[in-house]
């Protein structure tokens, strides 16, 4: 067998293994519970949020809502992800939090943005693995 388990468990196991293999790991800064909470947020965003998509004057807008836990995850994750999305694509993303979710406005390649939808946009950027390692080692946070 190669797969260590369900994806969140596998992501945790991969980071723990990297930390254990590194003799210079500063265990005083390691925070695996923070990474676990972030992975839960990712799961909530992927499975318990719903996005309504509209186009307004050349901007694709997503009104994203969900369960109470998903809303909390959206509030933490979406504003933090917008700069990565913009850096990777050259688009312009604005995020507005509100009580029942987030409004996300993206200006760029309209056809691609609409085809990807909100959930597809959230996957863009090769920063996720580095971000997870940063959360686990206490060098990055999600606000």
Secondary structure by P-SEA (a helix, b strand, c coil): ccccccaaaaaaaaaaaaaaaccccccccccaaaaaaaaaaaaaaaccbbbbbbbcccbbbbbccccaaaaaaaaaccccaaaaaaaaccbbbbbbbcccbbbbbbccaaaaaaaacaaaaaacccaaaaaaaaaaacccccc
